[in-house]
Amino acid sequence: MQRITSRDRAVSEDAIETQQTADEIKALKACLNDLIAANEALQKEIAERKRAEEKLRQDERELRRITDAIPQAIGVLAPDGTVLHANQVALDYTGLTLEDLKTDDFRKRLFHPDDLDKRQHALEHGTPCELELRARRKDGQYRWFLFRYNPLRDDEGHIIRWYATGIDIEDVKQAEERIRNENMALREEIDSASTCDSP
């Protein structure tokens, strides 16, 4: 039988430790390679998200430019009628900032007192509608507008946004008033003439 010396025992323990260390190093290398691959995949995903976010920002800027170029007041409203966005035409007309329009009292600052209930009732009804309302210009004058409200609904039918457009119809209203007045004057002349002609 062969006798194991302390030197042999030390060499054997060193060999076992070396094998364990080699196995650990191999496992650590595998783990490190997995981490490197996961990091590369994560960096790629982050880069793709950054590109997608930048594309979304560009699309939003383009949409804002488009809505600002349209010569109508455009607003995006929450289900309760709170303003979320307004185009530049609406802001220029009112002289208000988007932050001003987001306040609770903006309706009182913007719409004629006699028209407030009509607007609120239409929004509560929840169907697309057209309303003739008077909106205050930045100089304090009210002008007639034709507002169109269209709801956007989710898959369950709940309103998630209102899209509103407004076009100034003050000139049309004034023309209608002139025609009404001219018709009344003409009717009075006809009535007066027919009374004078009677025996």
Short mmCIF file of the C-alpha atoms (twelve columns), coordinates in Angstrom:
data_MODEL
# 
_entry.id   MODEL 
# 
loop_
_atom_site.group_PDB 
_atom_site.id 
_atom_site.type_symbol 
_atom_site.label_atom_id 
_atom_site.label_alt_id 
_atom_site.label_comp_id 
_atom_site.label_asym_id 
_atom_site.label_seq_id 
_atom_site.Cartn_x 
_atom_site.Cartn_y 
_atom_site.Cartn_z 
_atom_site.pdbx_PDB_model_num 
ATOM 1   C CA . MET A 1   0.000    0.000   0.000   1 
ATOM 2   C CA . GLN A 2   1.212    3.369   -0.883  1 
ATOM 3   C CA . ARG A 3   1.638    5.858   1.813   1 
ATOM 4   C CA . ILE A 4   0.163    9.360   1.291   1 
ATOM 5   C CA . THR A 5   2.407    12.043  2.508   1 
ATOM 6   C CA . SER A 6   1.401    15.460  3.615   1 
ATOM 7   C CA . ARG A 7   2.969    16.791  0.464   1 
ATOM 8   C CA . ASP A 8   0.840    14.480  -1.633  1 
ATOM 9   C CA . ARG A 9   -2.194   15.522  0.361   1 
ATOM 10  C CA . ALA A 10  -1.376   19.238  -0.272  1 
ATOM 11  C CA . VAL A 11  -0.871   18.617  -4.001  1 
ATOM 12  C CA . SER A 12  -4.138   16.705  -4.108  1 
ATOM 13  C CA . GLU A 13  -5.979   19.490  -2.280  1 
ATOM 14  C CA . ASP A 14  -4.393   22.054  -4.615  1 
ATOM 15  C CA . ALA A 15  -5.548   19.991  -7.603  1 
ATOM 16  C CA . ILE A 16  -9.073   19.827  -6.201  1 
ATOM 17  C CA . GLU A 17  -9.036   23.560  -5.492  1 
ATOM 18  C CA . THR A 18  -7.634   24.232  -8.957  1 
ATOM 19  C CA . GLN A 19  -10.394  22.105  -10.508 1 
ATOM 20  C CA . GLN A 20  -13.021  23.868  -8.375  1 
ATOM 21  C CA . THR A 21  -11.532  27.252  -9.319  1 
ATOM 22  C CA . ALA A 22  -11.505  26.252  -12.995 1 
ATOM 23  C CA . ASP A 23  -15.134  25.145  -12.757 1 
ATOM 24  C CA . GLU A 24  -16.026  28.382  -10.981 1 
ATOM 25  C CA . ILE A 25  -14.156  30.437  -13.575 1 
ATOM 26  C CA . LYS A 26  -15.935  28.538  -16.346 1 
ATOM 27  C CA . ALA A 27  -19.307  29.164  -14.675 1 
ATOM 28  C CA . LEU A 28  -18.413  32.834  -14.113 1 
ATOM 29  C CA . LYS A 29  -17.365  33.169  -17.782 1 
ATOM 30  C CA . ALA A 30  -20.668  31.635  -18.876 1 
ATOM 31  C CA . CYS A 31  -22.531  33.962  -16.536 1 
ATOM 32  C CA . LEU A 32  -20.490  36.929  -17.768 1 
ATOM 33  C CA . ASN A 33  -21.222  36.002  -21.402 1 
ATOM 34  C CA . ASP A 34  -24.927  35.795  -20.554 1 
ATOM 35  C CA . LEU A 35  -24.735  39.216  -18.888 1 
ATOM 36  C CA . ILE A 36  -22.888  40.694  -21.875 1 
ATOM 37  C CA . ALA A 37  -25.509  39.269  -24.267 1 
ATOM 38  C CA . ALA A 38  -28.347  40.551  -22.052 1 
ATOM 39  C CA . ASN A 39  -26.672  43.976  -21.835 1 
ATOM 40  C CA . GLU A 40  -26.278  44.143  -25.620 1 
ATOM 41  C CA . ALA A 41  -29.939  43.170  -26.075 1 
ATOM 42  C CA . LEU A 42  -30.972  45.766  -23.499 1 
ATOM 43  C CA . GLN A 43  -28.864  48.463  -25.174 1 
ATOM 44  C CA . LYS A 44  -30.428  47.552  -28.519 1 
ATOM 45  C CA . GLU A 45  -33.931  47.744  -27.003 1 
ATOM 46  C CA . ILE A 46  -33.122  51.091  -25.377 1 
ATOM 47  C CA . ALA A 47  -31.838  52.441  -28.692 1 
ATOM 48  C CA . GLU A 48  -35.006  51.209  -30.459 1 
ATOM 49  C CA . ARG A 49  -37.195  52.823  -27.805 1 
ATOM 50  C CA . LYS A 50  -35.285  56.088  -28.098 1 
ATOM 51  C CA . ARG A 51  -35.807  56.024  -31.870 1 
ATOM 52  C CA . ALA A 52  -39.509  55.241  -31.395 1 
ATOM 53  C CA . GLU A 53  -39.869  58.036  -28.814 1 
ATOM 54  C CA . GLU A 54  -38.114  60.508  -31.113 1 
ATOM 55  C CA . LYS A 55  -40.367  59.421  -34.000 1 
ATOM 56  C CA . LEU A 56  -43.401  59.929  -31.754 1 
ATOM 57  C CA . ARG A 57  -42.159  63.419  -30.775 1 
ATOM 58  C CA . GLN A 58  -41.630  64.261  -34.458 1 
ATOM 59  C CA . ASP A 59  -45.133  62.998  -35.306 1 
ATOM 60  C CA . GLU A 60  -46.606  65.064  -32.446 1 
ATOM 61  C CA . ARG A 61  -44.747  68.182  -33.638 1 
ATOM 62  C CA . GLU A 62  -45.981  67.593  -37.187 1 
ATOM 63  C CA . LEU A 63  -49.562  67.094  -35.997 1 
ATOM 64  C CA . ARG A 64  -49.345  70.327  -33.975 1 
ATOM 65  C CA . ARG A 65  -48.030  72.163  -37.056 1 
ATOM 66  C CA . ILE A 66  -50.916  70.779  -39.095 1 
ATOM 67  C CA . THR A 67  -53.561  71.742  -36.538 1 
ATOM 68  C CA . ASP A 68  -51.965  75.165  -36.123 1 
ATOM 69  C CA . ALA A 69  -52.130  75.691  -39.901 1 
ATOM 70  C CA . ILE A 70  -55.873  74.997  -40.049 1 
ATOM 71  C CA . PRO A 71  -57.806  78.298  -39.828 1 
ATOM 72  C CA . GLN A 72  -60.254  76.943  -37.261 1 
ATOM 73  C CA . ALA A 73  -60.074  76.789  -33.501 1 
ATOM 74  C CA . ILE A 74  -59.329  73.196  -32.525 1 
ATOM 75  C CA . GLY A 75  -59.444  71.716  -29.054 1 
ATOM 76  C CA . VAL A 76  -58.971  68.320  -27.485 1 
ATOM 77  C CA . LEU A 77  -61.040  67.896  -24.342 1 
ATOM 78  C CA . ALA A 78  -61.213  65.380  -21.512 1 
ATOM 79  C CA . PRO A 79  -64.543  63.564  -21.064 1 
ATOM 80  C CA . ASP A 80  -65.708  66.281  -18.639 1 
ATOM 81  C CA . GLY A 81  -64.869  69.082  -21.098 1 
ATOM 82  C CA . THR A 82  -61.546  70.115  -19.540 1 
ATOM 83  C CA . VAL A 83  -59.151  71.372  -22.218 1 
ATOM 84  C CA . LEU A 84  -56.167  69.126  -22.867 1 
ATOM 85  C CA . HIS A 85  -54.878  70.848  -26.016 1 
ATOM 86  C CA . ALA A 86  -55.772  73.830  -28.180 1 
ATOM 87  C CA . ASN A 87  -54.251  74.867  -31.469 1 
ATOM 88  C CA . GLN A 88  -52.557  78.220  -32.037 1 
ATOM 89  C CA . VAL A 89  -55.642  79.688  -33.751 1 
ATOM 90  C CA . ALA A 90  -57.680  79.162  -30.563 1 
ATOM 91  C CA . LEU A 91  -54.915  80.592  -28.386 1 
ATOM 92  C CA . ASP A 92  -54.431  83.622  -30.642 1 
ATOM 93  C CA . TYR A 93  -58.176  84.329  -30.775 1 
ATOM 94  C CA . THR A 94  -58.683  84.146  -27.021 1 
ATOM 95  C CA . GLY A 95  -55.361  85.649  -25.992 1 
ATOM 96  C CA . LEU A 96  -55.143  82.875  -23.412 1 
ATOM 97  C CA . THR A 97  -52.392  80.335  -22.868 1 
ATOM 98  C CA . LEU A 98  -52.973  76.608  -22.855 1 
ATOM 99  C CA . GLU A 99  -52.493  76.712  -19.071 1 
ATOM 100 C CA . ASP A 100 -55.242  79.383  -18.857 1 
ATOM 101 C CA . LEU A 101 -57.581  77.129  -20.837 1 
ATOM 102 C CA . LYS A 102 -56.873  74.230  -18.490 1 
ATOM 103 C CA . THR A 103 -58.201  76.113  -15.449 1 
ATOM 104 C CA . ASP A 104 -61.615  75.324  -13.961 1 
ATOM 105 C CA . ASP A 105 -63.085  78.729  -14.845 1 
ATOM 106 C CA . PHE A 106 -61.952  78.903  -18.471 1 
ATOM 107 C CA . ARG A 107 -65.513  78.337  -19.747 1 
ATOM 108 C CA . LYS A 108 -66.708  81.450  -17.919 1 
ATOM 109 C CA . ARG A 109 -63.785  83.405  -19.345 1 
ATOM 110 C CA . LEU A 110 -64.345  82.160  -22.888 1 
ATOM 111 C CA . PHE A 111 -68.058  81.631  -23.542 1 
ATOM 112 C CA . HIS A 112 -70.943  84.057  -23.263 1 
ATOM 113 C CA . PRO A 113 -72.859  83.485  -19.982 1 
ATOM 114 C CA . ASP A 114 -76.067  82.679  -21.901 1 
ATOM 115 C CA . ASP A 115 -74.261  79.913  -23.830 1 
ATOM 116 C CA . LEU A 116 -72.550  78.060  -20.976 1 
ATOM 117 C CA . ASP A 117 -75.422  75.682  -20.259 1 
ATOM 118 C CA . LYS A 118 -75.871  74.745  -23.932 1 
ATOM 119 C CA . ARG A 119 -72.277  73.602  -24.185 1 
ATOM 120 C CA . GLN A 120 -72.293  71.668  -20.932 1 
ATOM 121 C CA . HIS A 121 -75.591  69.977  -21.768 1 
ATOM 122 C CA . ALA A 122 -74.232  68.873  -25.145 1 
ATOM 123 C CA . LEU A 123 -71.119  67.351  -23.570 1 
ATOM 124 C CA . GLU A 124 -73.181  65.545  -20.942 1 
ATOM 125 C CA . HIS A 125 -75.411  64.082  -23.662 1 
ATOM 126 C CA . GLY A 126 -72.350  62.350  -25.153 1 
ATOM 127 C CA . THR A 127 -73.255  62.506  -28.847 1 
ATOM 128 C CA . PRO A 128 -71.665  64.466  -31.690 1 
ATOM 129 C CA . CYS A 129 -73.227  67.879  -31.973 1 
ATOM 130 C CA . GLU A 130 -73.041  71.333  -33.515 1 
ATOM 131 C CA . LEU A 131 -73.627  74.420  -31.419 1 
ATOM 132 C CA . GLU A 132 -73.664  78.099  -32.205 1 
ATOM 133 C CA . LEU A 133 -71.967  79.790  -29.265 1 
ATOM 134 C CA . ARG A 134 -70.487  83.185  -28.607 1 
ATOM 135 C CA . ALA A 135 -66.793  83.109  -27.771 1 
ATOM 136 C CA . ARG A 136 -64.908  86.032  -26.293 1 
ATOM 137 C CA . ARG A 137 -62.076  87.414  -28.356 1 
ATOM 138 C CA . LYS A 138 -58.918  88.652  -26.629 1 
ATOM 139 C CA . ASP A 139 -60.207  92.250  -26.922 1 
ATOM 140 C CA . GLY A 140 -63.326  91.295  -24.891 1 
ATOM 141 C CA . GLN A 141 -65.747  91.224  -27.848 1 
ATOM 142 C CA . TYR A 142 -67.973  88.184  -28.330 1 
ATOM 143 C CA . ARG A 143 -68.246  86.645  -31.786 1 
ATOM 144 C CA . TRP A 144 -70.492  83.833  -32.946 1 
ATOM 145 C CA . PHE A 145 -68.818  80.495  -33.630 1 
ATOM 146 C CA . LEU A 146 -70.111  77.215  -34.957 1 
ATOM 147 C CA . PHE A 147 -68.599  74.563  -32.688 1 
ATOM 148 C CA . ARG A 148 -68.608  70.890  -33.592 1 
ATOM 149 C CA . TYR A 149 -68.017  68.397  -30.783 1 
ATOM 150 C CA . ASN A 150 -67.147  64.789  -31.601 1 
ATOM 151 C CA . PRO A 151 -66.496  62.182  -28.906 1 
ATOM 152 C CA . LEU A 152 -63.797  59.517  -29.126 1 
ATOM 153 C CA . ARG A 153 -64.867  56.335  -27.362 1 
ATOM 154 C CA . ASP A 154 -62.917  53.361  -26.082 1 
ATOM 155 C CA . ASP A 155 -63.804  49.747  -26.919 1 
ATOM 156 C CA . GLU A 156 -66.385  49.712  -24.135 1 
ATOM 157 C CA . GLY A 157 -68.129  52.835  -25.412 1 
ATOM 158 C CA . HIS A 158 -66.862  55.257  -22.762 1 
ATOM 159 C CA . ILE A 159 -65.879  58.722  -23.924 1 
ATOM 160 C CA . ILE A 160 -62.134  59.194  -23.549 1 
ATOM 161 C CA . ARG A 161 -61.763  62.457  -25.505 1 
ATOM 162 C CA . TRP A 162 -63.795  65.146  -27.181 1 
ATOM 163 C CA . TYR A 163 -62.518  66.742  -30.365 1 
ATOM 164 C CA . ALA A 164 -63.879  70.236  -30.881 1 
ATOM 165 C CA . THR A 165 -63.595  72.590  -33.822 1 
ATOM 166 C CA . GLY A 166 -64.857  76.127  -33.996 1 
ATOM 167 C CA . ILE A 167 -65.296  78.387  -36.989 1 
ATOM 168 C CA . ASP A 168 -66.110  82.077  -36.744 1 
ATOM 169 C CA . ILE A 169 -69.609  82.684  -38.195 1 
ATOM 170 C CA . GLU A 170 -70.041  86.258  -36.950 1 
ATOM 171 C CA . ASP A 171 -70.169  87.649  -40.496 1 
ATOM 172 C CA . VAL A 172 -72.846  85.095  -41.437 1 
ATOM 173 C CA . LYS A 173 -74.884  85.990  -38.342 1 
ATOM 174 C CA . GLN A 174 -74.630  89.708  -39.156 1 
ATOM 175 C CA . ALA A 175 -75.674  89.052  -42.765 1 
ATOM 176 C CA . GLU A 176 -78.649  87.017  -41.531 1 
ATOM 177 C CA . GLU A 177 -79.614  89.864  -39.193 1 
ATOM 178 C CA . ARG A 178 -79.358  92.410  -42.051 1 
ATOM 179 C CA . ILE A 179 -81.534  90.246  -44.281 1 
ATOM 180 C CA . ARG A 180 -84.074  89.797  -41.472 1 
ATOM 181 C CA . ASN A 181 -84.177  93.560  -40.904 1 
ATOM 182 C CA . GLU A 182 -84.464  94.259  -44.633 1 
ATOM 183 C CA . ASN A 183 -87.275  91.707  -44.930 1 
ATOM 184 C CA . MET A 184 -89.101  93.282  -42.001 1 
ATOM 185 C CA . ALA A 185 -88.686  96.761  -43.504 1 
ATOM 186 C CA . LEU A 186 -89.883  95.460  -46.868 1 
ATOM 187 C CA . ARG A 187 -92.880  93.760  -45.230 1 
ATOM 188 C CA . GLU A 188 -93.747  97.004  -43.438 1 
ATOM 189 C CA . GLU A 189 -93.537  98.912  -46.729 1 
ATOM 190 C CA . ILE A 190 -95.764  96.347  -48.424 1 
ATOM 191 C CA . ASP A 191 -98.254  96.453  -45.549 1 
ATOM 192 C CA . SER A 192 -98.152  100.241 -45.545 1 
ATOM 193 C CA . ALA A 193 -98.603  100.417 -49.309 1 
ATOM 194 C CA . SER A 194 -101.462 97.944  -49.297 1 
ATOM 195 C CA . THR A 195 -103.171 99.949  -46.522 1 
ATOM 196 C CA . CYS A 196 -102.811 103.169 -48.505 1 
ATOM 197 C CA . ASP A 197 -104.239 101.567 -51.646 1 
ATOM 198 C CA . SER A 198 -107.410 100.321 -49.937 1 
ATOM 199 C CA . PRO A 199 -110.603 102.401 -50.557 1 
# 
